[in-house]
Amino acid sequence: MTTFVITVPGTFVTGISDGTRAALEGALASQHTDVSESEGLNLLSVNEDGTFSVRIEVEAPDRYEAELNASRLLATALKEADIEEADAPLGPPAVTGIDSDV
């Protein structure tokens, strides 16, 4: 298994409150571990125009599965933070880091 850091972009259509942002970060916290923290990557970056990037770690056998898993995890976290899918459309995920024992 390989650990991938996946960046998923998106846009908050209706904005995001500090409380909702904290809830989203809390829902994703377990996916922000050694690799991304050691690289100084922020879990969630939100720009003034509402665009955002989430950087989370997932273990997967390959890049394709890692990107799918990251998208699923983020979609679940958005629901847990009471953010509707239509209020935060996601862009295509991208691998931005890899940590492998191979």
Secondary structure, DSSP 8 states (H G I E B T S, - for coil): -EEEEEEEEEE-TT---HHHHHHHHHHHGGG--HHHHHTT--SEEE-TTSEEEEEEEEEESSHHHHHHHHHHHHHHHHHHTT--GGGS-B---EEEEEE---
